[in-house]
Amino acid sequence: MKLAKDFLGRARALDKVEIIHGDAIDSLEKRNGEFDLILNDIDKEYYPKSLEVILPRLRKGGILITDNLIWSGRVAEAEPDAQTRSIIEYTKMLYDSPDLWTTIIPLRDGVGISYKLN
């Protein structure tokens, strides 16, 4: 948190960003209003549930960034483990959603960028 605040301070953006620390799904469920940007990098088994909470809170034109969608290539394994299956399910949910335009950037473990259309 300190590092994030330091960088935001240097960018003179600290007063424009609200950092919420805690359980991601629980924190979002308790929030009112919409967000311009949401970064999703939680425990992978919660990725599918997180999208159900994220979508109503991401404003039209908002951006959802999701880390680890390639998961060191494990998403291509014939018999993926539980975490990997959750990532695969979540990725399908992103691409199947009529409310999102999604692409995956093959940077490190794969960064998903989703733009909310509706």
N, CA, C and O atoms as a Tinker XYZ file with bonds, in Angstrom:
   472  protein
     1  N      0.817000   -1.187000    0.000000    73     2
     2  CA     0.000000    0.000000    0.000000    64     1     3
     3  C      0.861000    1.252000    0.000000    63     2     4     5
     4  O      0.572000    2.224000   -0.697000    81     3
     5  N      1.923000    1.211000    0.792000    73     3     6
     6  CA     2.791000    2.378000    0.870000    64     5     7
     7  C      3.393000    2.686000   -0.494000    63     6     8     9
     8  O      3.443000    3.843000   -0.910000    81     7
     9  N      3.851000    1.644000   -1.191000    73     7    10
    10  CA     4.454000    1.836000   -2.506000    64     9    11
    11  C      3.440000    2.439000   -3.484000    63    10    12    13
    12  O      3.768000    3.356000   -4.237000    81    11
    13  N      2.216000    1.922000   -3.467000    73    11    14
    14  CA     1.172000    2.460000   -4.352000    64    13    15
    15  C      0.907000    3.926000   -4.044000    63    14    16    17
    16  O      0.795000    4.747000   -4.954000    81    15
    17  N      0.809000    4.248000   -2.769000    73    15    18
    18  CA     0.560000    5.641000   -2.381000    64    17    19
    19  C      1.730000    6.538000   -2.761000    63    18    20    21
    20  O      1.527000    7.683000   -3.165000    81    19
    21  N      2.955000    6.029000   -2.635000    73    19    22
    22  CA     4.130000    6.806000   -3.041000    64    21    23
    23  C      4.077000    7.140000   -4.532000    63    22    24    25
    24  O      4.301000    8.285000   -4.926000    81    23
    25  N      3.780000    6.135000   -5.355000    73    23    26
    26  CA     3.714000    6.370000   -6.798000    64    25    27
    27  C      2.564000    7.311000   -7.165000    63    26    28    29
    28  O      2.723000    8.184000   -8.018000    81    27
    29  N      1.418000    7.135000   -6.526000    73    27    30
    30  CA     0.293000    8.038000   -6.791000    64    29    31
    31  C      0.613000    9.458000   -6.355000    63    30    32    33
    32  O      0.202000   10.417000   -7.008000    81    31
    33  N      1.340000    9.596000   -5.264000    73    31    34
    34  CA     1.766000   10.916000   -4.806000    64    33    35
    35  C      2.693000   11.578000   -5.802000    63    34    36    37
    36  O      2.550000   12.763000   -6.104000    81    35
    37  N      3.651000   10.806000   -6.316000    73    35    38
    38  CA     4.578000   11.353000   -7.321000    64    37    39
    39  C      3.846000   11.777000   -8.588000    63    38    40    41
    40  O      4.234000   12.741000   -9.246000    81    39
    41  N      2.786000   11.052000   -8.922000    73    39    42
    42  CA     2.005000   11.369000  -10.119000    64    41    43
    43  C      0.957000   12.450000   -9.854000    63    42    44    45
    44  O      0.188000   12.818000  -10.743000    81    43
    45  N      0.939000   12.950000   -8.624000    73    43    46
    46  CA    -0.041000   13.957000   -8.202000    64    45    47
    47  C     -1.478000   13.477000   -8.428000    63    46    48    49
    48  O     -2.355000   14.240000   -8.833000    81    47
    49  N     -1.683000   12.195000   -8.154000    73    47    50
    50  CA    -2.998000   11.604000   -8.371000    64    49    51
    51  C     -3.591000   11.002000   -7.103000    63    50    52    53
    52  O     -4.666000   10.404000   -7.141000    81    51
    53  N     -2.899000   11.157000   -5.992000    73    51    54
    54  CA    -3.357000   10.531000   -4.753000    64    53    55
    55  C     -4.751000   11.000000   -4.346000    63    54    56    57
    56  O     -5.536000   10.224000   -3.800000    81    55
    57  N     -5.058000   12.261000   -4.611000    73    55    58
    58  CA    -6.377000   12.786000   -4.238000    64    57    59
    59  C     -7.475000   12.374000   -5.228000    63    58    60    61
    60  O     -8.652000   12.641000   -4.986000    81    59
    61  N     -7.100000   11.727000   -6.338000    73    59    62
    62  CA    -8.069000   11.314000   -7.354000    64    61    63
    63  C     -8.357000    9.818000   -7.310000    63    62    64    65
    64  O     -9.215000    9.321000   -8.040000    81    63
    65  N     -7.635000    9.104000   -6.448000    73    63    66
    66  CA    -7.742000    7.652000   -6.383000    64    65    67
    67  C     -8.134000    7.239000   -4.977000    63    66    68    69
    68  O     -7.596000    7.742000   -3.991000    81    67
    69  N     -9.074000    6.323000   -4.902000    73    67    70
    70  CA    -9.436000    5.756000   -3.605000    64    69    71
    71  C     -8.900000    4.334000   -3.552000    63    70    72    73
    72  O     -9.297000    3.488000   -4.354000    81    71
    73  N     -8.014000    4.072000   -2.627000    73    71    74
    74  CA    -7.462000    2.737000   -2.451000    64    73    75
    75  C     -8.279000    2.039000   -1.375000    63    74    76    77
    76  O     -8.428000    2.542000   -0.261000    81    75
    77  N     -8.800000    0.881000   -1.723000    73    75    78
    78  CA    -9.607000    0.103000   -0.790000    64    77    79
    79  C     -8.836000   -1.169000   -0.484000    63    78    80    81
    80  O     -8.537000   -1.949000   -1.388000    81    79
    81  N     -8.517000   -1.380000    0.773000    73    79    82
    82  CA    -7.743000   -2.552000    1.175000    64    81    83
    83  C     -8.641000   -3.486000    1.961000    63    82    84    85
    84  O     -9.284000   -3.065000    2.922000    81    83
    85  N     -8.692000   -4.738000    1.568000    73    83    86
    86  CA    -9.517000   -5.718000    2.265000    64    85    87
    87  C     -9.944000   -6.805000    1.305000    63    86    88    89
    88  O     -9.471000   -6.855000    0.169000    81    87
    89  N    -10.825000   -7.668000    1.744000    73    87    90
    90  CA   -11.360000   -8.709000    0.882000    64    89    91
    91  C    -12.051000   -8.035000   -0.306000    63    90    92    93
    92  O    -12.965000   -7.231000   -0.128000    81    91
    93  N    -11.610000   -8.367000   -1.503000    73    91    94
    94  CA   -12.063000   -7.654000   -2.699000    64    93    95
    95  C    -13.566000   -7.779000   -2.940000    63    94    96    97
    96  O    -14.247000   -6.778000   -3.162000    81    95
    97  N    -14.074000   -8.986000   -2.896000    73    95    98
    98  CA   -15.492000   -9.183000   -3.180000    64    97    99
    99  C    -16.344000   -8.529000   -2.103000    63    98   100   101
   100  O    -17.313000   -7.833000   -2.409000    81    99
   101  N    -15.989000   -8.748000   -0.855000    73    99   102
   102  CA   -16.727000   -8.154000    0.261000    64   101   103
   103  C    -16.689000   -6.628000    0.191000    63   102   104   105
   104  O    -17.709000   -5.969000    0.396000    81   103
   105  N    -15.520000   -6.071000   -0.097000    73   103   106
   106  CA   -15.382000   -4.611000   -0.179000    64   105   107
   107  C    -16.242000   -4.030000   -1.292000    63   106   108   109
   108  O    -16.891000   -3.001000   -1.103000    81   107
   109  N    -16.250000   -4.682000   -2.450000    73   107   110
   110  CA   -17.063000   -4.189000   -3.565000    64   109   111
   111  C    -18.556000   -4.318000   -3.277000    63   110   112   113
   112  O    -19.338000   -3.433000   -3.623000    81   111
   113  N    -18.945000   -5.419000   -2.646000    73   111   114
   114  CA   -20.363000   -5.604000   -2.335000    64   113   115
   115  C    -20.886000   -4.514000   -1.405000    63   114   116   117
   116  O    -22.067000   -4.171000   -1.456000    81   115
   117  N    -20.025000   -3.975000   -0.565000    73   115   118
   118  CA   -20.428000   -2.948000    0.399000    64   117   119
   119  C    -20.382000   -1.536000   -0.176000    63   118   120   121
   120  O    -20.833000   -0.593000    0.474000    81   119
   121  N    -19.843000   -1.375000   -1.385000    73   119   122
   122  CA   -19.675000   -0.051000   -1.978000    64   121   123
   123  C    -20.889000    0.326000   -2.815000    63   122   124   125
   124  O    -21.482000   -0.518000   -3.487000    81   123
   125  N    -21.244000    1.589000   -2.764000    73   123   126
   126  CA   -22.265000    2.135000   -3.647000    64   125   127
   127  C    -21.557000    2.884000   -4.764000    63   126   128   129
   128  O    -20.392000    3.257000   -4.636000    81   127
   129  N    -22.254000    3.093000   -5.831000    73   127   130
   130  CA   -21.676000    3.858000   -6.927000    64   129   131
   131  C    -20.924000    2.981000   -7.904000    63   130   132   133
   132  O    -20.864000    1.759000   -7.766000    81   131
   133  N    -20.352000    3.646000   -8.898000    73   131   134
   134  CA   -19.639000    2.948000   -9.962000    64   133   135
   135  C    -18.176000    3.354000   -9.967000    63   134   136   137
   136  O    -17.797000    4.398000   -9.436000    81   135
   137  N    -17.365000    2.506000  -10.577000    73   135   138
   138  CA   -15.929000    2.743000  -10.660000    64   137   139
   139  C    -15.517000    2.916000  -12.119000    63   138   140   141
   140  O    -16.097000    2.309000  -13.019000    81   139
   141  N    -14.511000    3.751000  -12.332000    73   139   142
   142  CA   -13.946000    3.951000  -13.668000    64   141   143
   143  C    -12.982000    2.835000  -14.033000    63   142   144   145
   144  O    -12.878000    2.445000  -15.196000    81   143
   145  N    -12.274000    2.323000  -13.027000    73   143   146
   146  CA   -11.230000    1.322000  -13.242000    64   145   147
   147  C    -11.240000    0.345000  -12.080000    63   146   148   149
   148  O    -11.280000    0.746000  -10.917000    81   147
   149  N    -11.203000   -0.940000  -12.404000    73   147   150
   150  CA   -11.092000   -1.976000  -11.379000    64   149   151
   151  C     -9.964000   -2.910000  -11.785000    63   150   152   153
   152  O     -9.926000   -3.401000  -12.914000    81   151
   153  N     -9.044000   -3.151000  -10.855000    73   151   154
   154  CA    -7.960000   -4.117000  -11.056000    64   153   155
   155  C     -8.329000   -5.377000  -10.294000    63   154   156   157
   156  O     -8.546000   -5.335000   -9.083000    81   155
   157  N     -8.401000   -6.491000  -10.996000    73   155   158
   158  CA    -8.755000   -7.768000  -10.383000    64   157   159
   159  C     -7.524000   -8.668000  -10.364000    63   158   160   161
   160  O     -7.071000   -9.139000  -11.408000    81   159
   161  N     -6.995000   -8.900000   -9.179000    73   159   162
   162  CA    -5.838000   -9.786000   -8.998000    64   161   163
   163  C     -5.999000  -10.512000   -7.664000    63   162   164   165
   164  O     -5.106000  -10.496000   -6.817000    81   163
   165  N     -7.153000  -11.145000   -7.497000    73   163   166
   166  CA    -7.480000  -11.811000   -6.239000    64   165   167
   167  C     -7.119000  -13.294000   -6.335000    63   166   168   169
   168  O     -6.615000  -13.752000   -7.361000    81   167
   169  N     -7.383000  -14.039000   -5.260000    73   167   170
   170  CA    -7.185000  -15.488000   -5.301000    64   169   171
   171  C     -8.008000  -16.040000   -6.455000    63   170   172   173
   172  O     -9.193000  -15.738000   -6.590000    81   171
   173  N     -7.374000  -16.842000   -7.274000    73   171   174
   174  CA    -7.955000  -17.235000   -8.561000    64   173   175
   175  C     -9.266000  -18.002000   -8.445000    63   174   176   177
   176  O    -10.109000  -17.908000   -9.337000    81   175
   177  N     -9.456000  -18.760000   -7.367000    73   175   178
   178  CA   -10.702000  -19.516000   -7.243000    64   177   179
   179  C    -11.922000  -18.605000   -7.110000    63   178   180   181
   180  O    -13.054000  -19.049000   -7.298000    81   179
   181  N    -11.692000  -17.333000   -6.785000    73   179   182
   182  CA   -12.798000  -16.380000   -6.640000    64   181   183
   183  C    -13.037000  -15.542000   -7.897000    63   182   184   185
   184  O    -13.941000  -14.707000   -7.910000    81   183
   185  N    -12.253000  -15.745000   -8.939000    73   183   186
   186  CA   -12.425000  -14.946000  -10.156000    64   185   187
   187  C    -13.860000  -14.993000  -10.699000    63   186   188   189
   188  O    -14.428000  -13.931000  -10.955000    81   187
   189  N    -14.481000  -16.179000  -10.890000    73   187   190
   190  CA   -15.842000  -16.177000  -11.445000    64   189   191
   191  C    -16.843000  -15.397000  -10.583000    63   190   192   193
   192  O    -17.635000  -14.620000  -11.117000    81   191
   193  N    -16.819000  -15.590000   -9.279000    73   191   194
   194  CA   -17.738000  -14.858000   -8.396000    64   193   195
   195  C    -17.458000  -13.360000   -8.452000    63   194   196   197
   196  O    -18.382000  -12.550000   -8.372000    81   195
   197  N    -16.196000  -12.993000   -8.590000    73   195   198
   198  CA   -15.853000  -11.567000   -8.589000    64   197   199
   199  C    -16.504000  -10.832000   -9.752000    63   198   200   201
   200  O    -16.904000   -9.677000   -9.609000    81   199
   201  N    -16.612000  -11.490000  -10.897000    73   199   202
   202  CA   -17.186000  -10.809000  -12.061000    64   201   203
   203  C    -18.654000  -10.456000  -11.824000    63   202   204   205
   204  O    -19.130000   -9.426000  -12.301000    81   203
   205  N    -19.367000  -11.301000  -11.092000    73   203   206
   206  CA   -20.766000  -11.019000  -10.761000    64   205   207
   207  C    -20.892000   -9.748000   -9.921000    63   206   208   209
   208  O    -21.896000   -9.040000  -10.003000    81   207
   209  N    -19.879000   -9.467000   -9.123000    73   207   210
   210  CA   -19.885000   -8.283000   -8.261000    64   209   211
   211  C    -19.312000   -7.074000   -9.002000    63   210   212   213
   212  O    -19.765000   -5.947000   -8.800000    81   211
   213  N    -18.331000   -7.306000   -9.847000    73   211   214
   214  CA   -17.650000   -6.221000  -10.559000    64   213   215
   215  C    -18.544000   -5.568000  -11.612000    63   214   216   217
   216  O    -18.647000   -4.343000  -11.660000    81   215
   217  N    -19.188000   -6.371000  -12.451000    73   215   218
   218  CA   -19.917000   -5.812000  -13.602000    64   217   219
   219  C    -20.928000   -4.728000  -13.246000    63   218   220   221
   220  O    -20.950000   -3.694000  -13.912000    81   219
   221  N    -21.770000   -4.914000  -12.225000    73   219   222
   222  CA   -22.723000   -3.844000  -11.909000    64   221   223
   223  C    -22.060000   -2.577000  -11.362000    63   222   224   225
   224  O    -22.670000   -1.508000  -11.359000    81   223
   225  N    -20.823000   -2.696000  -10.905000    73   223   226
   226  CA   -20.147000   -1.552000  -10.286000    64   225   227
   227  C    -19.145000   -0.864000  -11.220000    63   226   228   229
   228  O    -18.568000    0.166000  -10.872000    81   227
   229  N    -18.947000   -1.435000  -12.394000    73   227   230
   230  CA   -18.064000   -0.827000  -13.390000    64   229   231
   231  C    -18.928000    0.032000  -14.306000    63   230   232   233
   232  O    -19.860000   -0.461000  -14.941000    81   231
   233  N    -18.608000    1.320000  -14.368000    73   231   234
   234  CA   -19.441000    2.229000  -15.163000    64   233   235
   235  C    -19.292000    1.932000  -16.650000    63   234   236   237
   236  O    -18.306000    1.331000  -17.076000    81   235
   237  N    -20.277000    2.358000  -17.436000    73   235   238
   238  CA   -20.180000    2.258000  -18.888000    64   237   239
   239  C    -18.949000    3.044000  -19.323000    63   238   240   241
   240  O    -18.774000    4.193000  -18.919000    81   239
   241  N    -18.104000    2.440000  -20.135000    73   239   242
   242  CA   -16.852000    3.070000  -20.545000    64   241   243
   243  C    -15.714000    2.790000  -19.575000    63   242   244   245
   244  O    -14.583000    3.219000  -19.801000    81   243
   245  N    -16.010000    2.070000  -18.492000    73   243   246
   246  CA   -14.988000    1.739000  -17.500000    64   245   247
   247  C    -14.101000    0.594000  -17.967000    63   246   248   249
   248  O    -14.428000   -0.129000  -18.908000    81   247
   249  N    -12.985000    0.451000  -17.293000    73   247   250
   250  CA   -11.985000   -0.552000  -17.650000    64   249   251
   251  C    -11.805000   -1.537000  -16.497000    63   250   252   253
   252  O    -11.660000   -1.144000  -15.339000    81   251
   253  N    -11.819000   -2.814000  -16.838000    73   251   254
   254  CA   -11.499000   -3.884000  -15.901000    64   253   255
   255  C    -10.174000   -4.493000  -16.341000    63   254   256   257
   256  O    -10.047000   -4.964000  -17.472000    81   255
   257  N     -9.199000   -4.484000  -15.457000    73   255   258
   258  CA    -7.899000   -5.103000  -15.722000    64   257   259
   259  C     -7.811000   -6.351000  -14.856000    63   258   260   261
   260  O     -8.011000   -6.286000  -13.643000    81   259
   261  N     -7.513000   -7.479000  -15.476000    73   259   262
   262  CA    -7.402000   -8.735000  -14.740000    64   261   263
   263  C     -6.033000   -9.341000  -14.990000    63   262   264   265
   264  O     -5.601000   -9.477000  -16.135000    81   263
   265  N     -5.354000   -9.703000  -13.911000    73   263   266
   266  CA    -4.024000  -10.301000  -14.030000    64   265   267
   267  C     -4.124000  -11.824000  -14.063000    63   266   268   269
   268  O     -5.095000  -12.410000  -13.586000    81   267
   269  N     -3.113000  -12.438000  -14.630000    73   267   270
   270  CA    -2.890000  -13.892000  -14.599000    64   269   271
   271  C     -3.841000  -14.713000  -15.465000    63   270   272   273
   272  O     -4.145000  -15.850000  -15.104000    81   271
   273  N     -4.316000  -14.197000  -16.577000    73   271   274
   274  CA    -5.249000  -14.958000  -17.401000    64   273   275
   275  C     -4.574000  -16.038000  -18.238000    63   274   276   277
   276  O     -5.247000  -16.941000  -18.735000    81   275
   277  N     -3.261000  -15.962000  -18.401000    73   275   278
   278  CA    -2.532000  -17.043000  -19.077000    64   277   279
   279  C     -1.983000  -18.029000  -18.048000    63   278   280   281
   280  O     -1.827000  -19.216000  -18.336000    81   279
   281  N     -1.691000  -17.525000  -16.843000    73   279   282
   282  CA    -1.361000  -18.374000  -15.686000    64   281   283
   283  C     -0.195000  -19.310000  -15.986000    63   282   284   285
   284  O     -0.277000  -20.520000  -15.770000    81   283
   285  N      0.891000  -18.727000  -16.487000    73   283   286
   286  CA     2.112000  -19.476000  -16.842000    64   285   287
   287  C      1.832000  -20.601000  -17.835000    63   286   288   289
   288  O      2.519000  -21.622000  -17.828000    81   287
   289  N      0.842000  -20.419000  -18.671000    73   287   290
   290  CA     0.498000  -21.420000  -19.676000    64   289   291
   291  C     -0.386000  -22.542000  -19.164000    63   290   292   293
   292  O     -0.794000  -23.410000  -19.935000    81   291
   293  N     -0.684000  -22.536000  -17.880000    73   291   294
   294  CA    -1.474000  -23.631000  -17.300000    64   293   295
   295  C     -2.900000  -23.680000  -17.844000    63   294   296   297
   296  O     -3.550000  -24.724000  -17.769000    81   295
   297  N     -3.394000  -22.575000  -18.386000    73   295   298
   298  CA    -4.759000  -22.576000  -18.937000    64   297   299
   299  C     -4.867000  -23.473000  -20.172000    63   298   300   301
   300  O     -5.976000  -23.791000  -20.602000    81   299
   301  N     -3.745000  -23.881000  -20.743000    73   299   302
   302  CA    -3.745000  -24.750000  -21.918000    64   301   303
   303  C     -3.517000  -26.221000  -21.562000    63   302   304   305
   304  O     -3.476000  -27.066000  -22.455000    81   303
   305  N     -3.370000  -26.538000  -20.283000    73   303   306
   306  CA    -3.127000  -27.920000  -19.869000    64   305   307
   307  C     -4.376000  -28.777000  -20.074000    63   306   308   309
   308  O     -5.501000  -28.286000  -19.978000    81   307
   309  N     -4.163000  -30.056000  -20.355000    73   307   310
   310  CA    -5.268000  -30.988000  -20.579000    64   309   311
   311  C     -6.088000  -31.219000  -19.315000    63   310   312   313
   312  O     -7.309000  -31.364000  -19.384000    81   311
   313  N     -5.426000  -31.254000  -18.164000    73   311   314
   314  CA    -6.116000  -31.485000  -16.895000    64   313   315
   315  C     -5.745000  -30.388000  -15.901000    63   314   316   317
   316  O     -4.906000  -30.601000  -15.026000    81   315
   317  N     -6.368000  -29.210000  -16.034000    73   315   318
   318  CA    -6.018000  -28.084000  -15.157000    64   317   319
   319  C     -6.491000  -28.302000  -13.718000    63   318   320   321
   320  O     -7.480000  -28.992000  -13.470000    81   319
   321  N     -5.763000  -27.700000  -12.782000    73   319   322
   322  CA    -6.164000  -27.763000  -11.374000    64   321   323
   323  C     -7.334000  -26.802000  -11.129000    63   322   324   325
   324  O     -7.783000  -26.109000  -12.041000    81   323
   325  N     -7.816000  -26.775000   -9.886000    73   323   326
   326  CA    -9.009000  -25.984000   -9.551000    64   325   327
   327  C     -8.822000  -24.492000   -9.817000    63   326   328   329
   328  O     -9.712000  -23.844000  -10.367000    81   327
   329  N     -7.664000  -23.944000   -9.429000    73   327   330
   330  CA    -7.424000  -22.511000   -9.669000    64   329   331
   331  C     -7.435000  -22.207000  -11.156000    63   330   332   333
   332  O     -8.021000  -21.217000  -11.593000    81   331
   333  N     -6.788000  -23.059000  -11.925000    73   331   334
   334  CA    -6.713000  -22.851000  -13.370000    64   333   335
   335  C     -8.095000  -22.969000  -14.001000    63   334   336   337
   336  O     -8.431000  -22.198000  -14.900000    81   335
   337  N     -8.896000  -23.919000  -13.545000    73   335   338
   338  CA   -10.271000  -24.039000  -14.061000    64   337   339
   339  C    -11.072000  -22.776000  -13.770000    63   338   340   341
   340  O    -11.891000  -22.358000  -14.589000    81   339
   341  N    -10.844000  -22.169000  -12.618000    73   339   342
   342  CA   -11.533000  -20.911000  -12.288000    64   341   343
   343  C    -11.124000  -19.792000  -13.233000    63   342   344   345
   344  O    -11.961000  -18.994000  -13.655000    81   343
   345  N     -9.844000  -19.732000  -13.567000    73   343   346
   346  CA    -9.362000  -18.713000  -14.509000    64   345   347
   347  C     -9.977000  -18.940000  -15.888000    63   346   348   349
   348  O    -10.394000  -17.989000  -16.549000    81   347
   349  N    -10.032000  -20.195000  -16.319000    73   347   350
   350  CA   -10.625000  -20.518000  -17.621000    64   349   351
   351  C    -12.108000  -20.125000  -17.638000    63   350   352   353
   352  O    -12.579000  -19.516000  -18.599000    81   351
   353  N    -12.832000  -20.472000  -16.586000    73   351   354
   354  CA   -14.253000  -20.118000  -16.490000    64   353   355
   355  C    -14.446000  -18.600000  -16.526000    63   354   356   357
   356  O    -15.316000  -18.093000  -17.234000    81   355
   357  N    -13.631000  -17.887000  -15.759000    73   355   358
   358  CA   -13.702000  -16.422000  -15.698000    64   357   359
   359  C    -13.421000  -15.814000  -17.074000    63   358   360   361
   360  O    -14.124000  -14.902000  -17.508000    81   359
   361  N    -12.405000  -16.316000  -17.748000    73   359   362
   362  CA   -12.048000  -15.792000  -19.070000    64   361   363
   363  C    -13.200000  -15.998000  -20.050000    63   362   364   365
   364  O    -13.509000  -15.110000  -20.845000    81   363
   365  N    -13.831000  -17.164000  -19.993000    73   363   366
   366  CA   -15.000000  -17.410000  -20.847000    64   365   367
   367  C    -16.118000  -16.426000  -20.514000    63   366   368   369
   368  O    -16.794000  -15.918000  -21.408000    81   367
   369  N    -16.307000  -16.162000  -19.227000    73   367   370
   370  CA   -17.338000  -15.200000  -18.808000    64   369   371
   371  C    -17.048000  -13.812000  -19.378000    63   370   372   373
   372  O    -17.961000  -13.121000  -19.830000    81   371
   373  N    -15.777000  -13.406000  -19.357000    73   371   374
   374  CA   -15.402000  -12.103000  -19.916000    64   373   375
   375  C    -15.758000  -12.031000  -21.394000    63   374   376   377
   376  O    -16.392000  -11.076000  -21.844000    81   375
   377  N    -15.340000  -13.058000  -22.151000    73   375   378
   378  CA   -15.566000  -13.051000  -23.593000    64   377   379
   379  C    -17.032000  -13.258000  -23.966000    63   378   380   381
   380  O    -17.475000  -12.780000  -25.011000    81   379
   381  N    -17.786000  -13.961000  -23.130000    73   379   382
   382  CA   -19.204000  -14.208000  -23.421000    64   381   383
   383  C    -20.109000  -13.046000  -23.025000    63   382   384   385
   384  O    -21.257000  -12.982000  -23.467000    81   383
   385  N    -19.616000  -12.139000  -22.210000    73   383   386
   386  CA   -20.451000  -11.040000  -21.731000    64   385   387
   387  C    -20.748000  -10.047000  -22.853000    63   386   388   389
   388  O    -19.824000   -9.530000  -23.482000    81   387
   389  N    -22.032000   -9.774000  -23.108000    73   387   390
   390  CA   -22.371000   -8.770000  -24.116000    64   389   391
   391  C    -22.046000   -7.349000  -23.647000    63   390   392   393
   392  O    -22.071000   -6.406000  -24.438000    81   391
   393  N    -21.742000   -7.208000  -22.359000    73   391   394
   394  CA   -21.441000   -5.891000  -21.799000    64   393   395
   395  C    -19.965000   -5.527000  -21.875000    63   394   396   397
   396  O    -19.587000   -4.398000  -21.559000    81   395
   397  N    -19.126000   -6.477000  -22.292000    73   395   398
   398  CA   -17.680000   -6.235000  -22.275000    64   397   399
   399  C    -17.047000   -6.498000  -23.630000    63   398   400   401
   400  O    -17.459000   -7.393000  -24.367000    81   399
   401  N    -16.049000   -5.709000  -23.937000    73   399   402
   402  CA   -15.125000   -6.000000  -25.033000    64   401   403
   403  C    -13.816000   -6.340000  -24.339000    63   402   404   405
   404  O    -13.284000   -5.526000  -23.585000    81   403
   405  N    -13.294000   -7.534000  -24.586000    73   403   406
   406  CA   -12.136000   -8.029000  -23.840000    64   405   407
   407  C    -11.030000   -8.486000  -24.769000    63   406   408   409
   408  O    -11.284000   -9.054000  -25.831000    81   407
   409  N     -9.804000   -8.229000  -24.356000    73   407   410
   410  CA    -8.629000   -8.780000  -25.022000    64   409   411
   411  C     -7.625000   -9.182000  -23.946000    63   410   412   413
   412  O     -7.637000   -8.653000  -22.835000    81   411
   413  N     -6.769000  -10.117000  -24.295000    73   411   414
   414  CA    -5.710000  -10.540000  -23.375000    64   413   415
   415  C     -4.377000  -10.156000  -23.982000    63   414   416   417
   416  O     -4.075000  -10.508000  -25.123000    81   415
   417  N     -3.591000   -9.442000  -23.220000    73   415   418
   418  CA    -2.245000   -9.064000  -23.638000    64   417   419
   419  C     -1.295000  -10.124000  -23.086000    63   418   420   421
   420  O     -1.247000  -10.334000  -21.874000    81   419
   421  N     -0.537000  -10.796000  -23.959000    73   419   422
   422  CA     0.339000  -11.873000  -23.493000    64   421   423
   423  C      1.615000  -11.351000  -22.831000    63   422   424   425
   424  O      2.727000  -11.677000  -23.245000    81   423
   425  N      1.431000  -10.557000  -21.824000    73   423   426
   426  CA     2.526000   -9.975000  -21.058000    64   425   427
   427  C      2.653000  -10.766000  -19.768000    63   426   428   429
   428  O      1.708000  -10.825000  -18.981000    81   427
   429  N      3.800000  -11.369000  -19.546000    73   427   430
   430  CA     4.053000  -12.211000  -18.371000    64   429   431
   431  C      2.978000  -13.286000  -18.231000    63   430   432   433
   432  O      2.919000  -14.196000  -19.057000    81   431
   433  N      2.132000  -13.205000  -17.214000    73   431   434
   434  CA     1.103000  -14.220000  -16.972000    64   433   435
   435  C     -0.220000  -13.905000  -17.657000    63   434   436   437
   436  O     -1.220000  -14.576000  -17.404000    81   435
   437  N     -0.237000  -12.904000  -18.511000    73   435   438
   438  CA    -1.439000  -12.549000  -19.247000    64   437   439
   439  C     -2.279000  -11.516000  -18.527000    63   438   440   441
   440  O     -2.772000  -11.757000  -17.425000    81   439
   441  N     -2.440000  -10.364000  -19.154000    73   439   442
   442  CA    -3.229000   -9.274000  -18.585000    64   441   443
   443  C     -4.482000   -9.097000  -19.440000    63   442   444   445
   444  O     -4.398000   -8.830000  -20.638000    81   443
   445  N     -5.627000   -9.247000  -18.814000    73   443   446
   446  CA    -6.885000   -9.035000  -19.510000    64   445   447
   447  C     -7.315000   -7.585000  -19.379000    63   446   448   449
   448  O     -7.267000   -7.007000  -18.293000    81   447
   449  N     -7.733000   -7.008000  -20.486000    73   447   450
   450  CA    -8.266000   -5.649000  -20.506000    64   449   451
   451  C     -9.689000   -5.750000  -21.032000    63   450   452   453
   452  O     -9.916000   -6.195000  -22.157000    81   451
   453  N    -10.636000   -5.334000  -20.215000    73   451   454
   454  CA   -12.046000   -5.375000  -20.606000    64   453   455
   455  C    -12.626000   -3.969000  -20.531000    63   454   456   457
   456  O    -12.452000   -3.258000  -19.542000    81   455
   457  N    -13.315000   -3.588000  -21.593000    73   455   458
   458  CA   -13.963000   -2.280000  -21.697000    64   457   459
   459  C    -15.460000   -2.512000  -21.581000    63   458   460   461
   460  O    -16.018000   -3.331000  -22.311000    81   459
   461  N    -16.118000   -1.801000  -20.672000    73   459   462
   462  CA   -17.557000   -2.001000  -20.483000    64   461   463
   463  C    -18.331000   -1.194000  -21.517000    63   462   464   465
   464  O    -18.250000    0.033000  -21.559000    81   463
   465  N    -19.077000   -1.904000  -22.342000    73   463   466
   466  CA   -19.845000   -1.295000  -23.422000    64   465   467
   467  C    -21.194000   -0.773000  -22.951000    63   466   468   469
   468  O    -21.599000    0.323000  -23.340000    81   467
   469  N    -21.889000   -1.526000  -22.131000    73   467   470
   470  CA   -23.250000   -1.178000  -21.702000    64   469   471
   471  C    -23.318000   -1.062000  -20.199000    63   470   472
   472  O    -24.382000   -0.775000  -19.650000    81   471
